[in-house]
Amino acid sequence: MNDKISDKDKKDWDNFLSSNEKLPNKDSQFTIKKALKIKNIDLHGFTLEQANKTIEKFINISHDNGVSKIIVVTGKGLHSNVEKDPFVSKDLSILKYSVPEYIKNSSDLMKKIIEIKDAETEDGGSGAFYIFLKKKL
């Protein structure tokens, strides 16, 4: 290996040392994780109308406050009273299905949302879902 440093390399090194230029720390790029601002809401026990009004208000307030992820717990519908009414669908009246459908059908809410997806087991599994919000402009 050549131990001699060229004059050009010495000059470049001196110029770098005398300038205020900083090199980015490549190691820090992998350790910095974007902190998500997360809010939770539990809709257990709400009627469909109450749940829809509540989630609409919650999404609007969360978006205004810079929240990036909402965990919505609806439950699985196991204790729902839909069996008592023969005119109500046993599937679609459950908040688990109805609330996300309400959100998706609201163009005003969807303008604030990046994605709606099922929750992981630790956040409620099939009895919950995530809403990822856009940044407020």
Sequence and secondary structure as in RCSB ss.txt:
>XXXX:A:sequence
MNDKISDKDKKDWDNFLSSNEKLPNKDSQFTIKKALKIKNIDLHGFTLEQANKTIEKFINISHDNGVSKIIVVTG
KGLHSNVEKDPFVSKDLSILKYSVPEYIKNSSDLMKKIIEIKDAETEDGGSGAFYIFLKKKL
>XXXX:A:secstr
      HHHHHHHHHHHHS      TTHHHH      EEEEE TT  HHHHHHHHHHHHHHHHHTT  EEEEE  
 STT SGGG TTS TTTTSHHHHHHHHHHT HHHHTTEEEEEE  GGGTGGGEEEEEE    
